[in-house]
């Protein structure tokens, strides 16, 4: 939602200014930090609505910033990586980042993702739906709580959104593109690793439940009991 505060963390001034120019044009308030230590201070002081976080930072790197932030907050994080290496993306996503962009990136795509993720976060915070019950799994959208056989399980924000999307479409195959749209809130841009990593995390959380997520090779995923 325009007017919200976005923190851009990058040690390249041209990247920061490019992001600032495009985000401020859309009405966002932009703060910036050029190293990880300053970023952590800014996150605590200003409580941004979203963080655009470069991984390769001086002082404290982006991986550590992500890890420490996730220990205290579910604020959306979009990673920036200068290397087109899956290992960086996977590690960042496993630490709790919501999405990533590889440098050089199109600033319009950055703005589109920021808008979509914030819209999705706003919708997710509205307690309107009744609890969903599938086999031994209970999903309470109002409280954003999940339990298996009465035992609560802890999910990160995007893991919860992903599970809710699967539950609302039980038995229906959802492509990665559809999941990006439903959960992350933007149309397909060509990257599906985000979905795969979050599905892998969700499967670990649901271990022991009668509910599982099946893979249909070359198609997508579906929730079954």
Secondary structure, DSSP 8 states (H G I E B T S, - for coil): -TT-EEEEE-S-HHHHHHHHHHHHHTT-EEEEESSHHHHHHHHHHH--SEEEEESS-SSS-HHHHHHHHHTT---EEEEEESS--HHHHHHHHHTT--EEEESS--HHHHHHHHHHHHHHHHHHTS--S--EEETTEEEETTTTEEEETTEEE---HHHHHHHHHHHHTTT--EEHHHHIIIII-S---S--HHHHHHHHHHHHHTTTSS-EEEEETTTEEEEE-
